[in-house]
Amino acid sequence: MGVPSYSQTMKTFELWAGSAPLLISSPHSAQALTADVRARMTPAGRAVADTDWFVAALYAPIAQALGASLLVPTYSRYLIDLNRAPDGAALYPGQSETGLCPLLSFADEPLYLPGLNPDAQEIALRRERYWQPYHDALKAELERLRVLHGTVLLWDAHSIAAEVPKFFQGRLPDLNIGSNDGATASAAIHLALRRCCEKQTRFSHVFNGRFKGGYITRRHGQPQTGVHAIQLETNQDAYMDLKQTQLLPSRASELSATIHQLLGAAIAAL
């Protein structure tokens, strides 16, 4: 199929630059689709149900309070997944996962109408227009903060439904902290996060369980160079209603306070 026409001037991300040694990335929090892609999608595709709902809204006041940088995309992961390798290489070999330009939802529903999936040329164009600018901005902001502080923490913020049989059995813990089995952040940061998790009793937690950190965490988490990275995959039941339509204020407030504590502890451990 032909390559769609994209505007050269469209804005693909927002970056709020802070002064603390912390960059929060929220690569799956956007819902927008380009008009041409939306027109080729099924109802499931247009619903963008696999969005990390309200994650950017949860983190924005935390970032402001901590003086952290915050990076969020404009377009949905259904357009292109910013937390996947540019060549589409698997993160969890042998396990089910979605690709660089997903064709199926988490519920295994087709995202595109028959015969209208993106071809290799279109995927390459999406990677150039949407994936690359986000990663260029992420890399540049990490380097700016590293120069300022010597060390910096990248916190990749995600959320997912409590039960997704495609990816895991049973119910997911509330807080899923990943560092690629300890490779992307220092032992001191891990210890600080563990102590913080154990002090609170509201949310269940696990370290390097089903979610060990995606491409962003693994690509940029290089403690030996002064860049530490942690992914937090949050169970959506911890802060929103079961129909994924709205935040539950009391739960969201408790979760925000806990995340604030986790980030504060991690920064202190730098």
C-alpha positions as CSV (number, residue, x, y, z in Angstrom):
1,M,0.0,0.0,0.0
2,G,1.1,3.6,-0.5
3,V,2.8,5.7,2.1
4,P,0.5,8.2,3.8
5,S,1.3,11.9,3.8
6,Y,2.3,13.4,7.1
7,S,2.8,17.0,8.0
8,Q,6.4,18.0,8.5
9,T,5.5,20.4,11.2
10,M,3.4,18.2,13.6
11,K,4.4,18.2,17.2
12,T,5.3,14.7,18.4
13,F,6.1,15.2,22.1
14,E,6.1,17.6,25.0
15,L,9.1,18.2,27.2
16,W,9.0,20.1,30.5
17,A,12.6,20.6,31.4
18,G,13.4,20.6,35.2
19,S,16.5,21.1,37.3
20,A,16.6,17.9,39.4
21,P,18.6,14.9,38.4
22,L,15.4,13.1,37.3
23,L,13.7,12.6,33.9
24,I,10.2,11.0,33.9
25,S,9.2,9.5,30.6
26,S,5.6,8.4,29.9
27,P,5.8,6.8,26.4
28,H,2.3,5.2,26.4
29,S,0.1,7.9,27.9
30,A,-1.1,9.5,24.7
31,Q,-4.3,8.7,22.8
32,A,-4.1,10.7,19.5
33,L,-4.0,9.1,16.1
34,T,-3.4,10.7,12.8
35,A,-6.5,11.0,10.6
36,D,-5.2,8.7,7.9
37,V,-4.3,6.0,10.3
38,R,-7.6,6.3,12.2
39,A,-9.5,5.9,9.0
40,R,-7.9,2.5,8.4
41,M,-8.5,1.2,11.9
42,T,-11.2,-1.1,13.4
43,P,-13.3,0.2,16.3
44,A,-10.8,-1.6,18.6
45,G,-8.0,0.4,17.1
46,R,-9.8,3.7,17.3
47,A,-10.6,3.0,21.0
48,V,-6.9,2.9,21.9
49,A,-7.9,0.8,24.9
50,D,-4.3,-0.1,25.7
51,T,-3.3,3.4,26.6
52,D,-1.5,3.9,29.9
53,W,-4.5,5.9,31.2
54,F,-3.9,9.0,33.2
55,V,-0.2,8.3,33.8
56,A,1.0,11.7,32.6
57,A,-1.7,13.4,34.7
58,L,-0.6,11.4,37.8
59,Y,3.1,12.3,37.3
60,A,2.8,15.9,36.3
61,P,2.3,17.3,39.8
62,I,5.0,15.0,41.2
63,A,7.4,16.2,38.6
64,Q,6.6,19.8,39.4
65,A,7.1,19.2,43.1
66,L,10.4,17.5,42.6
67,G,11.7,19.8,39.9
68,A,12.0,16.9,37.5
69,S,11.8,16.9,33.7
70,L,8.8,15.2,32.2
71,L,8.6,13.8,28.6
72,V,5.3,12.7,27.1
73,P,4.3,11.9,23.5
74,T,1.5,13.3,21.4
75,Y,0.4,10.1,19.7
76,S,-0.8,6.7,20.8
77,R,1.3,3.6,21.1
78,Y,-1.0,2.2,18.4
79,L,0.6,4.6,15.9
80,I,4.1,3.5,17.0
81,D,5.3,2.0,20.3
82,L,8.1,4.3,21.7
83,N,9.1,1.6,24.2
84,R,10.2,-0.9,21.5
85,A,13.5,-1.2,19.7
86,P,13.6,0.5,16.3
87,D,14.1,-2.8,14.6
88,G,11.2,-4.4,16.5
89,A,13.4,-6.8,18.4
90,A,11.7,-8.8,21.1
91,L,12.0,-7.6,24.7
92,Y,10.9,-10.9,26.2
93,P,11.9,-13.7,23.8
94,G,9.4,-16.6,23.9
95,Q,6.7,-14.5,25.6
96,S,3.8,-12.7,24.0
97,E,4.3,-8.9,23.4
98,T,3.4,-6.2,21.0
99,G,5.5,-4.9,18.2
100,L,6.8,-1.5,17.1
101,C,3.6,-0.8,15.1
102,P,1.1,-3.1,16.8
103,L,-1.4,-5.0,14.7
104,L,-3.4,-6.5,17.6
105,S,-4.7,-5.1,20.9
106,F,-3.9,-6.7,24.2
107,A,-7.2,-8.6,23.8
108,D,-5.9,-9.9,20.4
109,E,-8.4,-7.8,18.4
110,P,-7.2,-6.6,15.0
111,L,-6.4,-2.9,15.0
112,Y,-6.6,-2.4,11.3
113,L,-9.3,-3.2,8.7
114,P,-8.6,-6.1,6.4
115,G,-5.7,-5.4,4.0
116,L,-4.9,-2.0,5.6
117,N,-2.0,-2.9,8.0
118,P,1.0,-0.7,7.7
119,D,3.7,-2.0,5.4
120,A,7.5,-1.8,5.9
121,Q,7.8,1.5,4.1
122,E,5.1,3.1,6.3
123,I,6.6,1.6,9.5
124,A,10.0,3.2,8.5
125,L,8.3,6.5,8.0
126,R,6.5,6.4,11.4
127,R,9.8,5.5,13.0
128,E,11.4,8.5,11.5
129,R,8.6,11.0,12.2
130,Y,7.4,9.8,15.7
131,W,9.8,7.4,17.3
132,Q,13.1,9.1,16.5
133,P,12.2,12.6,17.8
134,Y,11.0,11.3,21.1
135,H,14.2,9.3,21.6
136,D,16.4,12.2,20.5
137,A,14.7,14.4,23.0
138,L,15.0,11.8,25.7
139,K,18.7,11.3,25.1
140,A,19.5,15.0,24.9
141,E,17.6,15.7,28.2
142,L,19.4,12.9,30.0
143,E,22.7,14.3,28.8
144,R,21.8,17.8,29.9
145,L,20.9,16.6,33.4
146,R,23.9,14.3,33.6
147,V,26.2,17.2,32.8
148,L,24.5,19.3,35.5
149,H,24.5,16.7,38.2
150,G,27.0,14.0,37.3
151,T,24.4,11.3,37.8
152,V,20.8,11.2,36.6
153,L,17.7,8.9,37.1
154,L,15.4,8.0,34.2
155,W,12.0,6.8,35.5
156,D,9.9,5.2,32.8
157,A,6.2,5.5,33.9
158,H,3.6,3.0,32.7
159,S,0.3,1.4,33.7
160,I,-1.6,-1.7,32.6
161,A,-4.9,-3.5,33.4
162,A,-4.8,-5.8,36.4
163,E,-5.5,-8.9,34.3
164,V,-4.1,-9.3,30.8
165,P,-4.0,-13.0,29.9
166,K,-2.1,-12.4,26.8
167,F,0.9,-11.3,28.8
168,F,0.6,-12.9,32.3
169,Q,-1.5,-15.2,34.3
170,G,-3.6,-14.1,37.3
171,R,-3.5,-10.6,38.8
172,L,-0.6,-8.2,38.5
173,P,0.8,-6.6,41.7
174,D,0.1,-2.9,42.1
175,L,3.7,-1.7,41.7
176,N,5.9,-3.6,39.2
177,I,9.5,-2.2,39.4
178,G,11.8,-3.2,36.6
179,S,15.5,-2.7,36.1
180,N,16.4,-5.6,33.7
181,D,17.3,-7.8,36.8
182,G,19.4,-5.0,38.3
183,A,21.4,-4.1,35.2
184,T,20.0,-0.6,34.7
185,A,20.3,1.0,38.1
186,S,22.6,0.8,41.1
187,A,22.3,-1.4,44.1
188,A,21.8,1.7,46.2
189,I,18.8,2.7,44.2
190,H,17.3,-0.8,44.4
191,L,17.8,-0.9,48.2
192,A,16.2,2.6,48.6
193,L,13.2,1.5,46.5
194,R,12.8,-1.8,48.4
195,R,12.8,0.0,51.8
196,C,10.3,2.5,50.6
197,C,8.0,-0.3,49.2
198,E,8.3,-2.2,52.5
199,K,7.4,0.8,54.6
200,Q,4.1,1.3,52.9
201,T,1.3,-1.3,53.2
202,R,-1.3,0.1,50.8
203,F,0.2,-1.3,47.5
204,S,1.6,-4.7,46.7
205,H,4.9,-4.7,44.8
206,V,7.4,-6.9,43.0
207,F,10.9,-6.3,41.6
208,N,11.8,-7.6,38.1
209,G,8.7,-9.8,37.8
210,R,6.8,-10.0,34.6
211,F,7.9,-6.5,33.6
212,K,11.6,-6.0,33.9
213,G,11.8,-2.7,31.9
214,G,11.2,-2.1,28.2
215,Y,13.5,-0.7,25.5
216,I,13.8,2.7,27.0
217,T,14.9,1.4,30.4
218,R,17.3,-1.1,28.9
219,R,18.7,1.3,26.3
220,H,19.5,4.2,28.6
221,G,20.1,2.6,32.0
222,Q,23.9,2.5,32.1
223,P,24.9,3.1,35.7
224,Q,28.6,3.0,34.8
225,T,28.1,6.2,32.8
226,G,26.0,7.9,35.5
227,V,22.6,7.2,34.0
228,H,20.3,5.0,36.1
229,A,16.9,3.8,34.8
230,I,13.9,2.3,36.4
231,Q,10.5,1.3,34.9
232,L,7.4,1.4,37.0
233,E,4.4,-0.5,35.6
234,T,1.4,0.3,37.8
235,N,-1.7,-1.9,38.1
236,Q,-4.5,0.4,36.9
237,D,-6.8,-0.9,39.6
238,A,-4.6,1.0,42.0
239,Y,-5.9,4.3,40.9
240,M,-8.8,4.1,38.5
241,D,-12.2,2.4,38.0
242,L,-12.5,-1.0,36.4
243,K,-14.0,0.4,33.2
244,Q,-10.9,2.6,32.6
245,T,-13.0,5.8,32.4
246,Q,-11.9,7.9,35.4
247,L,-9.5,8.3,38.2
248,L,-10.7,7.3,41.7
249,P,-9.5,10.4,43.7
250,S,-8.8,8.6,47.0
251,R,-6.8,5.8,45.3
252,A,-5.0,8.2,42.9
253,S,-4.0,10.4,45.8
254,E,-2.5,7.5,47.8
255,L,-0.7,6.2,44.7
256,S,0.7,9.7,43.9
257,A,2.0,10.0,47.4
258,T,3.7,6.6,47.2
259,I,5.3,7.3,43.8
260,H,6.5,10.6,45.1
261,Q,8.2,8.8,48.0
262,L,9.7,6.2,45.6
263,L,11.1,8.9,43.4
264,G,12.4,10.9,46.4
265,A,14.2,7.8,47.8
266,A,15.7,7.0,44.4
267,I,17.0,10.5,43.9
268,A,18.5,10.5,47.3
269,A,20.3,7.2,46.5
270,L,22.0,8.7,43.5
